[in-house]
């Protein structure tokens, strides 16, 4: 945060400011703009995507993987993957991603209480059993991926979740363990009222 006060987690979406120039600020190629049209047409003014478009093919691959994990049909509800993203973002201190995915979770579930407690109190806050199991797995995967064992899946299995549901949740947490770090090393979140 460039010596500024640390931002608090919130359901209100944050702005994001890159530390390098985007393709909108430098001489760019048609290919760089085309990748935005191809993979994120509604985000052509978003500074994060404008920065990633410097290298079109990794942006194309990143977006395909992200959309496959977070939006693709799977065994677990999309809300489970959004919850995993919020828990992971909370661990990594990524207020931007936590806000975006908390909002998506609320949209999918209509349950604002659980997600607000995670934002306000952290991942250790009391949750219902299913949400607790998803959050705990996401936290462990983010903090200690090499330490993850089959036993870490036991709470989800005890709730009746199968392999593909667990894989969806694990993929949701894993992509955010990476995505949070990428976003936070390329720029900084700012309050939306700036």
N, C-alpha and C positions, 0 to 999 in steps of 0.2 A: 504493500500500500504506500510506497514512496514516503515513509515517515509519517503518514497520516494515521488517524485513529482507525483501529480495526472495525470493520462493519459487522453489525449484528445480523444473524440469520433472520429472514423475514419471508413472508409469502409474497410481498411486493417485489416485483421484478426489478433487477438492477440493470444499469447500463454497463457497458464494458468498453474500455479504452485500450487499444493496442500500443505497445511500446515501439513498434516499427511502423513504417509507412505501409498503407494498404495499396492495392492495385488502383484504387480511385485517386491516389495521391501521387502516383508515379506514372511514367510511361508504361502502358500495359499492352498486352497482345489480345487479339480477338479470341484466342484459345482460352485465355484466363477469364474473360467475360463469359464465354460459351459454357465453361464448366459450371458457372453459377446458374445459368439458364437450364442446364441439364440436370443438376442435382439439387439445387436449392433455389428455385425461381422466386419464391416469396421472400428470400433473404438477401436480395442483391444490394441492400443498403446496410446490412448488418456488418459491423466492422470486423467481427471474428471471421466470417466467411470471406470478406474482402481481403483479409490478411492471408488466410489459408490458400486463396486462389493464386497466390504467387507461384504455387507448385500444383498445377491442375490435376495431375494423375493421382497423387496421394489424397487430395481432397475428394476426388471421385470415389476412390476406394474406401476412405474413411467414412464417407456419407453412406455408401452402400452397406457397409458393416453396421454402422450405427442404426440405420433404418431397419435393417434386418433384425437386429436384436431388440430394439425398443418399440418398433411399430409392426413388425412382421407377425404373422399368425404363428402361434405357438401353443404350448400346452397350458402355460400359466396365464392368468389374466394380465393384461397390460399394466394394471394397477400394481401387481407384484413387482414388476420390473421398475416401475416408477418409484416405488418404496425403496427398492434396493439402491436406486440412483440417489435418492435423498439421503439415505443412511451413509452411503459412501461419500457423498459430497459433504456431509456433516463432519466426517472423519478428516477429510482433506481440507476443510476450511473454505470450500468453494461456495460462497453465498450466492453467486450468480446461478450456478447449476441447481443448487438446492431450491431456490425460489421457482425456477422454471418447472422442475419436476415435482415439487410439492403441489404446485398449481394443477399440473396434469393428474396427479394422484387424486386430488380433491374432485376434479372433473369426472374422473372415472368412478369414484366411490361415493361422492357426496358426503364423505366422512372427514370433516375438517379438523375435528378434535385431536385425533391421533397425530396427524402430521404437524399440527401447530405445537403440540407438546414436544415433538422431536426438534423442531426449529428452536423453540424456547429453552428447553431443558437438556437437550442432547439425546444421544442414542440410548442412554440408560434409563430413560423415562419409562414408567409403567405403560405397557401396551397389551392388547389382546394376544392370545397365544400364537396365532398365525403370524401376525405382524412382528411379534417378538422374535420368532424363529427366523423370519426373513431379515430383520435388522441385525440379529446376532451373526448370521452367516455373512452378511455383507460387510459388517465391521471386521470380522476376522479375516476375510479375504483381502480387505483393504490394508489392514495393519500388518498382517503376517501371512501372505499367500503361501510361502514355503511351509508354514506350520499347519496348513489346512489338512485335515484327515477325513476319512469316511465317517468318523464319529460326529463331525460337525454337521453332517447332513441328517443325522438321526432325528432331531426335533421336527424337521420337515417331513421325514418319512413317517414319523409317529402321527402326524396330522393327516396322513393319507396322500401326500404328494408323491408323484412318481418321478422317474428319472428325467423325463423331458421337462416337467415343470421345474424341477430343481436346476436343470441346465439353463432354462430361461432366466431364472433368478440369478444364478451364478454369472451368466453372461451380462446381465444388467449391471451387477455390481462391478464386474471386471472391466467393462468398457468405461465405466465412470471412474474407476481407479486410475485409468489412463487419461480419459478426457478431461477430468478436473485438473490434472497436472499439466496437460498441454495448455489449456486455457489460462491457467495461473502463471505459466512461465512465459507467455507471450504478451501479457497485458494485465490490467487490473480492473476489478469491479468498482463501480461508482454508484452512489445513490441515484435513483432515477430523476430526482429533482435538480440535479446539477445542470 
